[in-house]
């Protein structure tokens, strides 16, 4: 049996396509311990604004660059500067994923 550490799991999750990352985040939230804080809903937004956020994506230019950098990373061809750029784009992608998850969660609360 192969055992992965947290960083390896996180790196693998970051390489998933955006929809898969969102499903993974949702599944992890559902499986969290009862004393773990739940995802906080977004407040002060209309249903249309929440839907727009829930359907948002990383800017196409950034998504293309992220894909290029991930390919170079798999090929072990990243310089230190490119690794920094990759980390920044992954953080941006993570922020978008969290915002999407919060918007989707808020919409679910409204329809429940």
C-alpha positions as CSV (number, residue, x, y, z in Angstrom):
1,X,0.0,0.0,0.0
2,X,1.3,3.4,-1.0
3,X,1.1,6.1,1.7
4,X,1.2,9.8,0.7
5,X,1.9,12.7,2.9
6,X,-0.3,15.8,3.0
7,X,1.9,17.8,0.5
8,X,1.8,14.9,-2.1
9,X,-2.0,14.7,-1.7
10,X,-2.3,18.5,-2.0
11,X,-0.1,18.5,-5.2
12,X,-2.2,15.7,-6.8
13,X,-5.4,17.6,-5.9
14,X,-4.1,20.8,-7.5
15,X,-3.5,19.0,-10.8
16,X,-7.2,17.8,-11.0
17,X,-9.4,19.6,-13.5
18,X,-11.4,22.4,-11.8
19,X,-14.8,20.5,-11.6
20,X,-13.0,17.6,-10.0
21,X,-11.3,19.8,-7.5
22,X,-14.7,21.3,-6.5
23,X,-16.2,17.8,-6.1
24,X,-13.3,16.8,-4.0
25,X,-13.6,19.9,-1.8
26,X,-17.3,19.3,-1.3
27,X,-16.7,15.6,-0.4
28,X,-14.1,16.6,2.1
29,X,-16.4,19.2,3.6
30,X,-19.2,16.6,4.0
31,X,-16.8,14.1,5.6
32,X,-15.3,16.6,8.1
33,X,-15.5,15.9,11.8
34,X,-18.6,17.4,13.5
35,X,-16.6,19.9,15.4
36,X,-14.9,21.2,12.2
37,X,-16.3,24.6,11.1
38,X,-18.6,24.3,8.1
39,X,-18.3,26.3,4.9
40,X,-19.5,29.8,5.6
41,X,-22.3,31.0,3.2
42,X,-21.9,34.2,1.3
43,X,-24.2,37.0,2.4
44,X,-25.5,40.1,0.7
45,X,-25.6,38.7,-2.8
46,X,-28.5,38.1,-5.1
47,X,-29.3,34.7,-6.5
48,X,-28.0,35.8,-9.9
49,X,-24.7,37.0,-8.4
50,X,-24.4,33.7,-6.5
51,X,-25.0,31.7,-9.7
52,X,-22.4,33.8,-11.6
53,X,-19.9,33.1,-8.9
54,X,-20.8,29.4,-8.7
55,X,-20.2,29.2,-12.5
56,X,-17.0,31.4,-12.5
57,X,-13.7,30.1,-13.6
58,X,-10.1,31.1,-13.6
59,X,-9.4,33.7,-16.3
60,X,-8.7,31.9,-19.6
61,X,-5.2,33.4,-19.9
62,X,-4.4,32.2,-16.4
63,X,-5.9,28.8,-17.0
64,X,-3.8,28.3,-20.1
65,X,-0.6,29.4,-18.3
66,X,-1.4,27.2,-15.4
67,X,-1.8,24.2,-17.7
68,X,1.6,25.0,-19.4
69,X,3.3,25.3,-16.0
70,X,1.8,22.1,-14.7
71,X,3.1,20.3,-17.8
72,X,6.6,21.7,-17.3
73,X,6.4,20.7,-13.7
74,X,5.5,17.1,-14.6
75,X,8.5,17.2,-17.0
76,X,10.7,18.6,-14.2
77,X,11.6,21.6,-16.4
78,X,10.5,24.4,-14.0
79,X,13.0,27.1,-13.0
80,X,12.7,28.7,-9.5
81,X,10.9,31.7,-11.1
82,X,8.5,29.5,-12.9
83,X,7.8,27.5,-9.7
84,X,6.9,30.8,-8.0
85,X,4.6,31.7,-10.9
86,X,3.0,28.2,-10.7
87,X,2.5,28.5,-6.9
88,X,0.8,31.9,-7.4
89,X,-1.5,30.6,-10.1
90,X,-2.4,27.6,-8.0
91,X,-3.2,29.9,-5.1
92,X,-5.4,32.0,-7.4
93,X,-7.1,28.8,-8.7
94,X,-7.7,27.7,-5.1
95,X,-9.3,31.0,-4.2
96,X,-11.6,30.8,-7.2
97,X,-12.5,27.2,-6.2
98,X,-13.3,28.2,-2.6
99,X,-15.4,31.1,-3.8
100,X,-17.3,28.8,-6.2
101,X,-17.8,26.3,-3.4
102,X,-19.2,29.0,-1.1
103,X,-21.5,30.4,-3.8
104,X,-22.8,26.8,-4.5
105,X,-23.2,26.1,-0.9
106,X,-25.1,29.4,-0.3
107,X,-27.4,28.6,-3.3
108,X,-28.1,25.1,-1.8
109,X,-29.1,26.7,1.5
110,X,-31.5,29.0,-0.3
111,X,-33.2,26.2,-2.2
112,X,-33.4,23.8,0.7
